[in-house]
């Protein structure tokens, strides 16, 4: 009797341990109300951490650009989150899931009122979160993709044209691209893996940034007589604050992508995310110090972001040592990329293309090299990277080119010299300063 009771207790204990440790999808309809509440609460905490990333982007972009364009940077970053959430509610969520574009389903399974259905706010919808939590978490990701573009085209793009681009790109291009993997689309069926968006968010934004920089052209005075003329940002303290806010938000970006409060997996993701970011700092420090003979703070800041972007695709499926290698390589790559883009006369004021596109591709390919899951193949990862590159770059280039031919894309030379704060907004971030500092 005692042995039988012991065996029963043991089985129940193992079952309980399995419910806690296994990913949520493994026990879809067996999660308790208490565990469902815990899962959903963590997802909402992760959501507001991702929201904080928008403040980080605003601070970073402002700090790395000139004072006379600060209001413009802050305005764009404020508008982006609003546009991203509203378009995701109207059409983006609808397009992205479940990756089927048949006309019968286009208007039927999400968006346009966000009806959660009878079971949308119970564990019958998902053991990790409610329908509304699903929407708001994914909506924050959508807005992040557009924010990446803002910094790359800073200091010379017309505000209205940028907002039109943002609306079209976030409403249509991002969710279609996202559906290929996260919406159970064709790349997901092929076995392509991107845990939290090295490609689906960062490279999608990075390809658009590259297209914008090409169509827009460099800032006045950036390249003179074939030489690169550095254009210093106005506030390194502000840029540094922005990076630490982004690093903080990344715990929600990656940790929330577990899609539950699974203690083992969330903890692993926190560790791999942190170590990759730290290694990115060291990699960028070594590369910039060696190549430029001075330790460059802006490079080190971007090194931390490079490590974060690099680990995002495989944070849940690579080991601790691999995370360090991925981050270290990303830190070195981002420095080389910034210098090479300048040589190619592609003017990116904040290094967004190098951080998000180049390191996003690296991180996605790294899954095929370092993943502990044998099903994650390098060739499949490469196909995914190329597919997103072709689709997103061409789509963004067409939108930017159409805007250039219609509304105009770039402010005039006098407005650029005076600063977009005065020219576009009629105000200054730092009263009485910018007009005399053209």
Secondary structure, DSSP 8 states (H G I E B T S, - for coil): -HHHHHHHHHHHHHHHHHHHHS-GGGGTTT--HHHHHHHHHHHHHHHHHHHHHHHHHHHHHHHTS-GGGHHHHHHHHHHHHHHHHHHIIIIIHHHHSSS---HHHHTTSS-SS----TTTTSTTT-SS--HHHHHHHHHHHHHHHHHHHHHHTTTTB-HHHHHHHHHHIIIIIHHHHHHTTTTS-HHHHHT---SS-IIIIIIHHHHHHHHHHHHH---TTSEETTEE-----S-HHHHHHHHHHHHHHHHHHHHGGG-S--HHHHHHHHHHHHHHHHHHHHHHHHHHHHHHSS--HHHHHHHHHHHHHHHHTTTTTS-HHHHHHHHHHHHHHHHHHHHHHHHTT---TT-HIIIIIIHHHHHHHHHHHH-S-TT--HHHHHHHHHHHHHHHHHHHHHHHHHHHHHT-SB--HHHHHH-HIIIIIS--SSTTTGGG--
